[in-house]
Amino acid sequence: MSHTLGVRQAQKQKTRRALLDAALELLEEKSLSSLGLREVTRAVGVAPTAFYRHFRSIEDLGVALVEEALGSLHPMIRTIVSTTGDGEERIARAIGLIAGHVEAHPAHVRFIARERHGGVQSVREAIRGQLALFTAEVGEALAEDPVSAGWGEEDLTMLAQLYVDQMLVTASAFLEAPASEAGARERAFRMAARRMRLIGIGRAHWLGGGAGGGG
């Protein structure tokens, strides 16, 4: 009996995975709001009724994709904020991590970039929730950094949001740079580094060197 249940559970997980992968592939060319349930099930080769054993709706599937795409980024965020070394070294390492993630998961990155301001409210809210977690993690790290130690909560949150937004901008830039065109990727890297330096300069001089303010 337990063996039978194990086989069924494995098959259920396999079908769920296939639905997520099929949706992600279809979303390469369209937005979630225009994706049909039957399109997804047809791509997997299952009946439309089978979809509801895994997701309540296409919107529910979209939220699952958000959790998959952004939830896996927390370790990378922690690595970026805990990186040691001088400013240029830290910037290069952070951008390198982002570029590597884009190369490994382009479909996930494209999905988030498109749906962050897309037409499905539950997905927008899920993305916003994950980004808020990133902001909190970065803010905690910044509070312990000598450059921003002693800042008020509001200013720390603002700074953390700048870094998180820049991470998304950088990811989108690498996504749009053709892998076959080395010059495009170099330009994306160079522009990302300049933006990070600019944030760093502003951080160093904010409120006369970073004391107090905002909460």
Rosetta constraint file for C-alpha pairs under 8 A:
AtomPair CA 1 CA 5 HARMONIC 6.31 0.50
AtomPair CA 2 CA 6 HARMONIC 6.08 0.50
AtomPair CA 3 CA 7 HARMONIC 6.23 0.50
AtomPair CA 4 CA 8 HARMONIC 6.24 0.50
AtomPair CA 5 CA 9 HARMONIC 6.04 0.50
AtomPair CA 6 CA 10 HARMONIC 6.11 0.50
AtomPair CA 7 CA 11 HARMONIC 6.18 0.50
AtomPair CA 8 CA 12 HARMONIC 6.07 0.50
AtomPair CA 9 CA 13 HARMONIC 6.20 0.50
AtomPair CA 10 CA 14 HARMONIC 6.13 0.50
AtomPair CA 11 CA 15 HARMONIC 6.19 0.50
AtomPair CA 12 CA 16 HARMONIC 6.18 0.50
AtomPair CA 13 CA 17 HARMONIC 6.06 0.50
AtomPair CA 14 CA 18 HARMONIC 6.17 0.50
AtomPair CA 15 CA 19 HARMONIC 6.20 0.50
AtomPair CA 16 CA 20 HARMONIC 6.35 0.50
AtomPair CA 16 CA 54 HARMONIC 6.12 0.50
AtomPair CA 17 CA 21 HARMONIC 6.14 0.50
AtomPair CA 18 CA 22 HARMONIC 5.97 0.50
AtomPair CA 18 CA 44 HARMONIC 6.26 0.50
AtomPair CA 19 CA 23 HARMONIC 6.09 0.50
AtomPair CA 19 CA 40 HARMONIC 6.47 0.50
AtomPair CA 19 CA 41 HARMONIC 6.97 0.50
AtomPair CA 19 CA 44 HARMONIC 6.34 0.50
AtomPair CA 19 CA 51 HARMONIC 7.84 0.50
AtomPair CA 20 CA 24 HARMONIC 6.13 0.50
AtomPair CA 20 CA 61 HARMONIC 7.13 0.50
AtomPair CA 20 CA 65 HARMONIC 7.03 0.50
AtomPair CA 21 CA 25 HARMONIC 6.20 0.50
AtomPair CA 22 CA 26 HARMONIC 6.21 0.50
AtomPair CA 22 CA 40 HARMONIC 6.00 0.50
AtomPair CA 22 CA 43 HARMONIC 6.21 0.50
AtomPair CA 22 CA 44 HARMONIC 6.54 0.50
AtomPair CA 23 CA 27 HARMONIC 6.03 0.50
AtomPair CA 23 CA 40 HARMONIC 5.72 0.50
AtomPair CA 24 CA 28 HARMONIC 6.66 0.50
AtomPair CA 24 CA 65 HARMONIC 7.95 0.50
AtomPair CA 24 CA 107 HARMONIC 6.58 0.50
AtomPair CA 24 CA 108 HARMONIC 7.38 0.50
AtomPair CA 24 CA 111 HARMONIC 7.50 0.50
AtomPair CA 25 CA 107 HARMONIC 7.26 0.50
AtomPair CA 26 CA 30 HARMONIC 6.87 0.50
AtomPair CA 26 CA 35 HARMONIC 7.77 0.50
AtomPair CA 26 CA 40 HARMONIC 7.74 0.50
AtomPair CA 27 CA 31 HARMONIC 5.90 0.50
AtomPair CA 27 CA 32 HARMONIC 6.59 0.50
AtomPair CA 27 CA 35 HARMONIC 7.49 0.50
AtomPair CA 27 CA 111 HARMONIC 6.88 0.50
AtomPair CA 28 CA 107 HARMONIC 6.60 0.50
AtomPair CA 28 CA 110 HARMONIC 7.29 0.50
AtomPair CA 28 CA 111 HARMONIC 7.42 0.50
AtomPair CA 30 CA 34 HARMONIC 6.67 0.50
AtomPair CA 30 CA 35 HARMONIC 7.11 0.50
AtomPair CA 31 CA 35 HARMONIC 6.61 0.50
AtomPair CA 31 CA 114 HARMONIC 7.09 0.50
AtomPair CA 31 CA 115 HARMONIC 7.17 0.50
AtomPair CA 31 CA 118 HARMONIC 7.49 0.50
AtomPair CA 32 CA 58 HARMONIC 7.78 0.50
AtomPair CA 32 CA 59 HARMONIC 7.77 0.50
AtomPair CA 32 CA 62 HARMONIC 7.18 0.50
AtomPair CA 32 CA 115 HARMONIC 7.33 0.50
AtomPair CA 32 CA 118 HARMONIC 7.93 0.50
AtomPair CA 32 CA 119 HARMONIC 7.80 0.50
AtomPair CA 32 CA 120 HARMONIC 7.23 0.50
AtomPair CA 33 CA 118 HARMONIC 7.80 0.50
AtomPair CA 33 CA 119 HARMONIC 5.97 0.50
AtomPair CA 33 CA 120 HARMONIC 6.10 0.50
AtomPair CA 35 CA 39 HARMONIC 7.15 0.50
AtomPair CA 35 CA 40 HARMONIC 7.97 0.50
AtomPair CA 35 CA 58 HARMONIC 7.64 0.50
AtomPair CA 36 CA 40 HARMONIC 6.76 0.50
AtomPair CA 36 CA 58 HARMONIC 7.47 0.50
AtomPair CA 37 CA 41 HARMONIC 6.40 0.50
AtomPair CA 37 CA 48 HARMONIC 7.08 0.50
AtomPair CA 37 CA 51 HARMONIC 7.86 0.50
AtomPair CA 37 CA 57 HARMONIC 7.79 0.50
AtomPair CA 37 CA 58 HARMONIC 6.28 0.50
AtomPair CA 38 CA 42 HARMONIC 5.78 0.50
AtomPair CA 38 CA 48 HARMONIC 5.99 0.50
AtomPair CA 39 CA 43 HARMONIC 6.23 0.50
AtomPair CA 40 CA 44 HARMONIC 6.45 0.50
AtomPair CA 41 CA 45 HARMONIC 5.86 0.50
AtomPair CA 41 CA 46 HARMONIC 5.30 0.50
AtomPair CA 41 CA 47 HARMONIC 6.26 0.50
AtomPair CA 41 CA 48 HARMONIC 5.72 0.50
AtomPair CA 41 CA 51 HARMONIC 6.85 0.50
AtomPair CA 42 CA 46 HARMONIC 6.40 0.50
AtomPair CA 42 CA 47 HARMONIC 7.53 0.50
AtomPair CA 42 CA 48 HARMONIC 7.97 0.50
AtomPair CA 46 CA 50 HARMONIC 6.42 0.50
AtomPair CA 46 CA 51 HARMONIC 7.88 0.50
AtomPair CA 47 CA 51 HARMONIC 7.32 0.50
AtomPair CA 48 CA 52 HARMONIC 7.64 0.50
AtomPair CA 49 CA 53 HARMONIC 7.55 0.50
AtomPair CA 50 CA 54 HARMONIC 7.55 0.50
AtomPair CA 51 CA 55 HARMONIC 6.19 0.50
AtomPair CA 51 CA 56 HARMONIC 7.98 0.50
AtomPair CA 52 CA 56 HARMONIC 5.51 0.50
AtomPair CA 52 CA 57 HARMONIC 7.24 0.50
AtomPair CA 55 CA 60 HARMONIC 5.82 0.50
AtomPair CA 55 CA 61 HARMONIC 5.83 0.50
AtomPair CA 56 CA 60 HARMONIC 5.84 0.50
AtomPair CA 56 CA 61 HARMONIC 7.72 0.50
AtomPair CA 57 CA 61 HARMONIC 6.43 0.50
AtomPair CA 58 CA 62 HARMONIC 6.18 0.50
AtomPair CA 59 CA 63 HARMONIC 6.38 0.50
AtomPair CA 59 CA 120 HARMONIC 6.96 0.50
AtomPair CA 59 CA 122 HARMONIC 6.82 0.50
AtomPair CA 59 CA 123 HARMONIC 6.86 0.50
AtomPair CA 60 CA 64 HARMONIC 6.41 0.50
AtomPair CA 60 CA 122 HARMONIC 7.97 0.50
AtomPair CA 61 CA 65 HARMONIC 6.34 0.50
AtomPair CA 62 CA 66 HARMONIC 6.33 0.50
AtomPair CA 62 CA 123 HARMONIC 6.08 0.50
AtomPair CA 63 CA 67 HARMONIC 6.33 0.50
AtomPair CA 63 CA 122 HARMONIC 6.95 0.50
AtomPair CA 63 CA 123 HARMONIC 5.22 0.50
AtomPair CA 63 CA 126 HARMONIC 6.20 0.50
AtomPair CA 64 CA 68 HARMONIC 6.19 0.50
AtomPair CA 65 CA 69 HARMONIC 5.89 0.50
AtomPair CA 65 CA 108 HARMONIC 7.82 0.50
AtomPair CA 66 CA 70 HARMONIC 5.83 0.50
AtomPair CA 66 CA 71 HARMONIC 7.52 0.50
AtomPair CA 66 CA 112 HARMONIC 7.06 0.50
AtomPair CA 66 CA 123 HARMONIC 7.12 0.50
AtomPair CA 66 CA 126 HARMONIC 6.64 0.50
AtomPair CA 66 CA 127 HARMONIC 6.25 0.50
AtomPair CA 67 CA 71 HARMONIC 4.98 0.50
AtomPair CA 67 CA 72 HARMONIC 7.81 0.50
AtomPair CA 67 CA 126 HARMONIC 7.60 0.50
AtomPair CA 67 CA 130 HARMONIC 7.69 0.50
AtomPair CA 68 CA 72 HARMONIC 6.22 0.50
AtomPair CA 69 CA 73 HARMONIC 7.34 0.50
AtomPair CA 69 CA 108 HARMONIC 5.39 0.50
AtomPair CA 69 CA 109 HARMONIC 7.27 0.50
AtomPair CA 69 CA 112 HARMONIC 7.56 0.50
AtomPair CA 70 CA 74 HARMONIC 7.45 0.50
AtomPair CA 70 CA 127 HARMONIC 7.75 0.50
AtomPair CA 70 CA 130 HARMONIC 6.59 0.50
AtomPair CA 71 CA 130 HARMONIC 7.15 0.50
AtomPair CA 73 CA 77 HARMONIC 6.23 0.50
AtomPair CA 74 CA 78 HARMONIC 6.22 0.50
AtomPair CA 74 CA 134 HARMONIC 7.09 0.50
AtomPair CA 75 CA 79 HARMONIC 6.20 0.50
AtomPair CA 76 CA 80 HARMONIC 6.16 0.50
AtomPair CA 76 CA 97 HARMONIC 7.27 0.50
AtomPair CA 77 CA 81 HARMONIC 6.28 0.50
AtomPair CA 77 CA 134 HARMONIC 7.17 0.50
AtomPair CA 77 CA 137 HARMONIC 7.88 0.50
AtomPair CA 77 CA 138 HARMONIC 7.53 0.50
AtomPair CA 78 CA 82 HARMONIC 6.05 0.50
AtomPair CA 78 CA 137 HARMONIC 7.40 0.50
AtomPair CA 78 CA 138 HARMONIC 7.69 0.50
AtomPair CA 79 CA 83 HARMONIC 6.04 0.50
AtomPair CA 80 CA 90 HARMONIC 7.82 0.50
AtomPair CA 80 CA 93 HARMONIC 7.50 0.50
AtomPair CA 80 CA 94 HARMONIC 5.36 0.50
AtomPair CA 80 CA 97 HARMONIC 7.80 0.50
AtomPair CA 81 CA 138 HARMONIC 6.41 0.50
AtomPair CA 81 CA 141 HARMONIC 6.32 0.50
AtomPair CA 81 CA 142 HARMONIC 7.85 0.50
AtomPair CA 82 CA 141 HARMONIC 7.32 0.50
AtomPair CA 83 CA 90 HARMONIC 6.11 0.50
AtomPair CA 83 CA 93 HARMONIC 7.84 0.50
AtomPair CA 84 CA 90 HARMONIC 6.46 0.50
AtomPair CA 85 CA 89 HARMONIC 5.86 0.50
AtomPair CA 85 CA 90 HARMONIC 5.96 0.50
AtomPair CA 86 CA 90 HARMONIC 6.21 0.50
AtomPair CA 87 CA 91 HARMONIC 6.18 0.50
AtomPair CA 88 CA 92 HARMONIC 6.10 0.50
AtomPair CA 89 CA 93 HARMONIC 6.14 0.50
AtomPair CA 90 CA 94 HARMONIC 6.10 0.50
AtomPair CA 91 CA 95 HARMONIC 6.17 0.50
AtomPair CA 91 CA 193 HARMONIC 6.31 0.50
AtomPair CA 91 CA 196 HARMONIC 6.82 0.50
AtomPair CA 91 CA 197 HARMONIC 7.90 0.50
AtomPair CA 92 CA 96 HARMONIC 5.98 0.50
AtomPair CA 92 CA 193 HARMONIC 7.12 0.50
AtomPair CA 93 CA 97 HARMONIC 6.22 0.50
AtomPair CA 94 CA 98 HARMONIC 6.41 0.50
AtomPair CA 95 CA 99 HARMONIC 6.10 0.50
AtomPair CA 95 CA 170 HARMONIC 7.55 0.50
AtomPair CA 95 CA 189 HARMONIC 6.93 0.50
AtomPair CA 95 CA 192 HARMONIC 7.23 0.50
AtomPair CA 95 CA 193 HARMONIC 7.44 0.50
AtomPair CA 96 CA 100 HARMONIC 6.10 0.50
AtomPair CA 97 CA 101 HARMONIC 6.25 0.50
AtomPair CA 98 CA 102 HARMONIC 6.29 0.50
AtomPair CA 98 CA 167 HARMONIC 7.26 0.50
AtomPair CA 98 CA 170 HARMONIC 7.35 0.50
AtomPair CA 98 CA 171 HARMONIC 6.14 0.50
AtomPair CA 99 CA 103 HARMONIC 6.22 0.50
AtomPair CA 99 CA 171 HARMONIC 6.65 0.50
AtomPair CA 99 CA 174 HARMONIC 6.32 0.50
AtomPair CA 100 CA 104 HARMONIC 6.21 0.50
AtomPair CA 101 CA 105 HARMONIC 5.92 0.50
AtomPair CA 101 CA 106 HARMONIC 7.86 0.50
AtomPair CA 102 CA 106 HARMONIC 5.04 0.50
AtomPair CA 102 CA 109 HARMONIC 6.44 0.50
AtomPair CA 102 CA 171 HARMONIC 6.24 0.50
AtomPair CA 102 CA 174 HARMONIC 6.89 0.50
AtomPair CA 102 CA 175 HARMONIC 6.40 0.50
AtomPair CA 103 CA 175 HARMONIC 7.84 0.50
AtomPair CA 105 CA 109 HARMONIC 6.42 0.50
AtomPair CA 106 CA 110 HARMONIC 6.07 0.50
AtomPair CA 106 CA 175 HARMONIC 6.66 0.50
AtomPair CA 107 CA 111 HARMONIC 6.10 0.50
AtomPair CA 108 CA 112 HARMONIC 6.34 0.50
AtomPair CA 109 CA 113 HARMONIC 6.14 0.50
AtomPair CA 109 CA 171 HARMONIC 7.20 0.50
AtomPair CA 109 CA 172 HARMONIC 7.38 0.50
AtomPair CA 109 CA 175 HARMONIC 7.57 0.50
AtomPair CA 110 CA 114 HARMONIC 6.13 0.50
AtomPair CA 110 CA 172 HARMONIC 7.54 0.50
AtomPair CA 110 CA 175 HARMONIC 7.33 0.50
AtomPair CA 111 CA 115 HARMONIC 5.97 0.50
AtomPair CA 112 CA 116 HARMONIC 5.61 0.50
AtomPair CA 112 CA 127 HARMONIC 7.50 0.50
AtomPair CA 113 CA 117 HARMONIC 7.93 0.50
AtomPair CA 113 CA 168 HARMONIC 7.79 0.50
AtomPair CA 113 CA 172 HARMONIC 6.88 0.50
AtomPair CA 114 CA 118 HARMONIC 6.25 0.50
AtomPair CA 115 CA 119 HARMONIC 7.32 0.50
AtomPair CA 115 CA 120 HARMONIC 7.56 0.50
AtomPair CA 115 CA 123 HARMONIC 7.07 0.50
AtomPair CA 115 CA 124 HARMONIC 6.54 0.50
AtomPair CA 116 CA 123 HARMONIC 7.62 0.50
AtomPair CA 116 CA 124 HARMONIC 5.35 0.50
AtomPair CA 116 CA 127 HARMONIC 6.28 0.50
AtomPair CA 116 CA 128 HARMONIC 7.70 0.50
AtomPair CA 117 CA 124 HARMONIC 6.45 0.50
AtomPair CA 118 CA 124 HARMONIC 6.82 0.50
AtomPair CA 119 CA 124 HARMONIC 7.94 0.50
AtomPair CA 120 CA 124 HARMONIC 6.31 0.50
AtomPair CA 121 CA 125 HARMONIC 6.11 0.50
AtomPair CA 122 CA 126 HARMONIC 6.14 0.50
AtomPair CA 123 CA 127 HARMONIC 6.18 0.50
AtomPair CA 124 CA 128 HARMONIC 6.11 0.50
AtomPair CA 125 CA 129 HARMONIC 6.04 0.50
AtomPair CA 126 CA 130 HARMONIC 6.32 0.50
AtomPair CA 127 CA 131 HARMONIC 6.17 0.50
AtomPair CA 128 CA 132 HARMONIC 6.11 0.50
AtomPair CA 129 CA 133 HARMONIC 6.49 0.50
AtomPair CA 130 CA 134 HARMONIC 6.43 0.50
AtomPair CA 131 CA 135 HARMONIC 6.12 0.50
AtomPair CA 131 CA 164 HARMONIC 7.45 0.50
AtomPair CA 132 CA 136 HARMONIC 6.20 0.50
AtomPair CA 133 CA 137 HARMONIC 6.25 0.50
AtomPair CA 134 CA 138 HARMONIC 6.16 0.50
AtomPair CA 134 CA 164 HARMONIC 6.99 0.50
AtomPair CA 135 CA 139 HARMONIC 5.92 0.50
AtomPair CA 135 CA 157 HARMONIC 6.79 0.50
AtomPair CA 135 CA 160 HARMONIC 5.29 0.50
AtomPair CA 135 CA 161 HARMONIC 5.62 0.50
AtomPair CA 135 CA 164 HARMONIC 6.41 0.50
AtomPair CA 136 CA 140 HARMONIC 6.19 0.50
AtomPair CA 136 CA 157 HARMONIC 7.27 0.50
AtomPair CA 136 CA 160 HARMONIC 7.47 0.50
AtomPair CA 137 CA 141 HARMONIC 6.53 0.50
AtomPair CA 138 CA 142 HARMONIC 6.15 0.50
AtomPair CA 138 CA 160 HARMONIC 5.49 0.50
AtomPair CA 138 CA 163 HARMONIC 8.00 0.50
AtomPair CA 138 CA 164 HARMONIC 7.97 0.50
AtomPair CA 139 CA 143 HARMONIC 6.13 0.50
AtomPair CA 139 CA 156 HARMONIC 5.62 0.50
AtomPair CA 139 CA 157 HARMONIC 5.81 0.50
AtomPair CA 139 CA 159 HARMONIC 7.55 0.50
AtomPair CA 139 CA 160 HARMONIC 5.16 0.50
AtomPair CA 140 CA 144 HARMONIC 6.87 0.50
AtomPair CA 141 CA 145 HARMONIC 6.57 0.50
AtomPair CA 142 CA 148 HARMONIC 6.06 0.50
AtomPair CA 142 CA 149 HARMONIC 7.15 0.50
AtomPair CA 142 CA 156 HARMONIC 6.99 0.50
AtomPair CA 142 CA 160 HARMONIC 7.52 0.50
AtomPair CA 143 CA 148 HARMONIC 6.00 0.50
AtomPair CA 143 CA 149 HARMONIC 5.05 0.50
AtomPair CA 143 CA 150 HARMONIC 7.00 0.50
AtomPair CA 143 CA 151 HARMONIC 7.08 0.50
AtomPair CA 143 CA 156 HARMONIC 6.97 0.50
AtomPair CA 144 CA 148 HARMONIC 7.43 0.50
AtomPair CA 144 CA 149 HARMONIC 5.72 0.50
AtomPair CA 145 CA 149 HARMONIC 5.59 0.50
AtomPair CA 147 CA 203 HARMONIC 7.52 0.50
AtomPair CA 147 CA 204 HARMONIC 6.33 0.50
AtomPair CA 147 CA 209 HARMONIC 7.67 0.50
AtomPair CA 147 CA 210 HARMONIC 6.78 0.50
AtomPair CA 148 CA 156 HARMONIC 7.65 0.50
AtomPair CA 148 CA 203 HARMONIC 7.31 0.50
AtomPair CA 148 CA 204 HARMONIC 7.75 0.50
AtomPair CA 148 CA 210 HARMONIC 5.51 0.50
AtomPair CA 148 CA 211 HARMONIC 7.63 0.50
AtomPair CA 149 CA 210 HARMONIC 7.32 0.50
AtomPair CA 149 CA 211 HARMONIC 7.66 0.50
AtomPair CA 150 CA 210 HARMONIC 7.21 0.50
AtomPair CA 150 CA 211 HARMONIC 5.71 0.50
AtomPair CA 150 CA 212 HARMONIC 5.81 0.50
AtomPair CA 151 CA 155 HARMONIC 6.32 0.50
AtomPair CA 151 CA 156 HARMONIC 6.19 0.50
AtomPair CA 151 CA 210 HARMONIC 6.05 0.50
AtomPair CA 151 CA 211 HARMONIC 5.42 0.50
AtomPair CA 151 CA 212 HARMONIC 4.50 0.50
AtomPair CA 151 CA 213 HARMONIC 6.33 0.50
AtomPair CA 151 CA 214 HARMONIC 7.87 0.50
AtomPair CA 152 CA 156 HARMONIC 6.23 0.50
AtomPair CA 152 CA 211 HARMONIC 7.97 0.50
AtomPair CA 152 CA 212 HARMONIC 5.11 0.50
AtomPair CA 152 CA 213 HARMONIC 5.09 0.50
AtomPair CA 152 CA 214 HARMONIC 5.10 0.50
AtomPair CA 152 CA 215 HARMONIC 4.85 0.50
AtomPair CA 153 CA 157 HARMONIC 6.09 0.50
AtomPair CA 153 CA 214 HARMONIC 6.38 0.50
AtomPair CA 153 CA 215 HARMONIC 5.37 0.50
AtomPair CA 154 CA 158 HARMONIC 6.21 0.50
AtomPair CA 154 CA 213 HARMONIC 7.61 0.50
AtomPair CA 154 CA 214 HARMONIC 4.68 0.50
AtomPair CA 154 CA 215 HARMONIC 5.49 0.50
AtomPair CA 155 CA 159 HARMONIC 6.15 0.50
AtomPair CA 155 CA 213 HARMONIC 6.69 0.50
AtomPair CA 155 CA 214 HARMONIC 5.47 0.50
AtomPair CA 155 CA 215 HARMONIC 7.71 0.50
AtomPair CA 156 CA 160 HARMONIC 6.04 0.50
AtomPair CA 157 CA 161 HARMONIC 6.06 0.50
AtomPair CA 158 CA 162 HARMONIC 6.38 0.50
AtomPair CA 159 CA 163 HARMONIC 6.52 0.50
AtomPair CA 159 CA 203 HARMONIC 7.63 0.50
AtomPair CA 160 CA 164 HARMONIC 6.24 0.50
AtomPair CA 161 CA 165 HARMONIC 5.91 0.50
AtomPair CA 162 CA 166 HARMONIC 6.05 0.50
AtomPair CA 162 CA 199 HARMONIC 7.63 0.50
AtomPair CA 163 CA 167 HARMONIC 6.19 0.50
AtomPair CA 163 CA 196 HARMONIC 7.88 0.50
AtomPair CA 163 CA 199 HARMONIC 7.90 0.50
AtomPair CA 164 CA 168 HARMONIC 6.51 0.50
AtomPair CA 165 CA 169 HARMONIC 6.23 0.50
AtomPair CA 166 CA 170 HARMONIC 5.98 0.50
AtomPair CA 166 CA 192 HARMONIC 7.80 0.50
AtomPair CA 166 CA 195 HARMONIC 7.73 0.50
AtomPair CA 166 CA 196 HARMONIC 7.62 0.50
AtomPair CA 167 CA 171 HARMONIC 6.17 0.50
AtomPair CA 168 CA 172 HARMONIC 6.20 0.50
AtomPair CA 169 CA 173 HARMONIC 6.18 0.50
AtomPair CA 170 CA 174 HARMONIC 6.34 0.50
AtomPair CA 170 CA 188 HARMONIC 7.33 0.50
AtomPair CA 170 CA 189 HARMONIC 7.94 0.50
AtomPair CA 170 CA 192 HARMONIC 5.91 0.50
AtomPair CA 171 CA 175 HARMONIC 6.16 0.50
AtomPair CA 172 CA 176 HARMONIC 6.21 0.50
AtomPair CA 173 CA 177 HARMONIC 6.25 0.50
AtomPair CA 173 CA 188 HARMONIC 5.84 0.50
AtomPair CA 174 CA 178 HARMONIC 7.96 0.50
AtomPair CA 174 CA 185 HARMONIC 6.31 0.50
AtomPair CA 174 CA 188 HARMONIC 6.17 0.50
AtomPair CA 174 CA 189 HARMONIC 7.91 0.50
AtomPair CA 177 CA 181 HARMONIC 7.25 0.50
AtomPair CA 177 CA 184 HARMONIC 5.28 0.50
AtomPair CA 177 CA 185 HARMONIC 5.57 0.50
AtomPair CA 177 CA 188 HARMONIC 7.27 0.50
AtomPair CA 178 CA 182 HARMONIC 7.82 0.50
AtomPair CA 178 CA 184 HARMONIC 6.76 0.50
AtomPair CA 178 CA 185 HARMONIC 7.31 0.50
AtomPair CA 179 CA 185 HARMONIC 7.18 0.50
AtomPair CA 181 CA 185 HARMONIC 6.85 0.50
AtomPair CA 182 CA 186 HARMONIC 6.19 0.50
AtomPair CA 183 CA 187 HARMONIC 6.14 0.50
AtomPair CA 184 CA 188 HARMONIC 6.22 0.50
AtomPair CA 185 CA 189 HARMONIC 6.14 0.50
AtomPair CA 186 CA 190 HARMONIC 6.05 0.50
AtomPair CA 187 CA 191 HARMONIC 6.05 0.50
AtomPair CA 188 CA 192 HARMONIC 6.09 0.50
AtomPair CA 189 CA 193 HARMONIC 6.18 0.50
AtomPair CA 190 CA 194 HARMONIC 6.31 0.50
AtomPair CA 191 CA 195 HARMONIC 6.28 0.50
AtomPair CA 192 CA 196 HARMONIC 6.21 0.50
AtomPair CA 193 CA 197 HARMONIC 6.15 0.50
AtomPair CA 194 CA 198 HARMONIC 6.20 0.50
AtomPair CA 195 CA 199 HARMONIC 6.31 0.50
AtomPair CA 196 CA 200 HARMONIC 6.16 0.50
AtomPair CA 197 CA 201 HARMONIC 6.14 0.50
AtomPair CA 198 CA 202 HARMONIC 6.24 0.50
AtomPair CA 199 CA 203 HARMONIC 6.05 0.50
AtomPair CA 200 CA 204 HARMONIC 6.18 0.50
AtomPair CA 201 CA 205 HARMONIC 6.44 0.50
AtomPair CA 202 CA 206 HARMONIC 5.76 0.50
AtomPair CA 203 CA 209 HARMONIC 7.69 0.50
AtomPair CA 203 CA 210 HARMONIC 7.05 0.50
AtomPair CA 204 CA 209 HARMONIC 5.49 0.50
AtomPair CA 204 CA 210 HARMONIC 6.59 0.50
AtomPair CA 205 CA 209 HARMONIC 4.58 0.50
AtomPair CA 205 CA 210 HARMONIC 6.59 0.50
AtomPair CA 206 CA 210 HARMONIC 5.17 0.50
AtomPair CA 206 CA 211 HARMONIC 7.99 0.50
AtomPair CA 207 CA 211 HARMONIC 6.04 0.50
AtomPair CA 207 CA 212 HARMONIC 7.55 0.50
AtomPair CA 207 CA 213 HARMONIC 7.52 0.50
